[in-house]
């Protein structure tokens, strides 16, 4: 087998536009973060993938702002078809999204379930 495992670290960006509903303006600052991925193959076609990402920004609400950290933790099953020079794959899994506000009284950490899916045809 050509690769048994692989790891990567990537930069990510989040660019959000402002919305207004019921007289409340809501938006967020543009932000950057990091995404780490580890993939391990049990055989030529089957493997698993684990991801962790982090980014920090400020959520803004009419006249005030809340600093936040956002985290993603996920795991997925990967099926690939190794070919040269590409390896098309599909993946599916589950994870959690964590929204962690700081420096704002009364704001609590929130965690939500998430699902992960993907397809890379070539």
N, C-alpha and C positions, 0 to 999 in steps of 0.2 A: 504494500500500500504506500502511496506517495506521501501522504500526510496523516499522522495519527491524531494530532491535536494542533490547534492554532489559537493564538491570542492576538487581540488588537486593542488599541486605544485610539479613540477618535474625538475630535472637537465637535461640538454641536452648538447651534444657535437657535434662539427663539425670538421671533419678531411678531408682536401682537399689536393689533389695532384697537383703538378705543371704541366702546359701544355706550349707548345711552338708553336706559329703559326706566320708565316711571320717574323721570327727572334725576336719575342717579347716573353719573358718568363712571364707567369702569374701564380700566386699562391695565397695562403692565409695562415696565421698562424692557427694552431689548436686553437680552442676556446671552451669555455664553456658558458652556458647561463641558462636561467630559462624559464619554460613553466607553465603558470597557466591556469586552466580550471574550469569552473563552468557549471554544468548541472542541469536543472530544468525539472521535469516531470509534465505535466498537468494531465496525467492519467496513468494507469498501463503500457501502451505501448508507449505513445507519449510524446516527450519533445524537448527541445532546448539546445544547448551547445554554450558557448562563450569561446574563447581562446585568450590569449595574450602571446607572447614570445619575448624575447630579448636576443641578444648575441652581443659580441664585438670582433673584430679581426682586423688584418691588411692585406689589399689586397696588394700584391707585383707585381710590373711590372718592368722588366729589370732595375735594379739599383735604384728603388725608392719604397716607400711604402705609402699607404693611410690608416689611421686609420678609421674604420667604426663601426657603430652600425646598427644592423639589427633588425627589428621589424616585427611581424606577428600579425594581428588582424583578427579574423574570427568568424563567427556564423554559426550554422548548425541545421537542423531538425534531430531529433534522433527518430528512431523506435526500440523498444526492445521487447524481449520476456522473461519476468522474469521466471526463473526456479531456482531450488535450486541445487547446490550452485552458478550457473553461470547465467548471463543475456546476451545472445547473442544480438547484435544490429547492425544496419546499420545507417549511417548518411550521409548527403549531405548538402552543404552550400557554402557560398562565403566569401571572405575576401580581405585583402590587404597585400602586402609585401612592406616594406619600407626600403630602403637602404639609410643610412644617413652618408655620409663621413664627416670627420672633419679633421682639421689641414692640409688642402691641398687647395691652392688657385685655384679657378675655378671649384671645384668639387661641384655638386649640389645634393640635396636630390632627389631620384627617388622613385615613388610609382607605383606599378603594381597591377592590379586585380588578384585575385587567386580564385580557387575553392577548396573545401575541400570535401573529400569523405572517407568513411571507412567502414569496415566490421569486426566484431569480432564474428566468428562463435561459439566459446566456449573456 
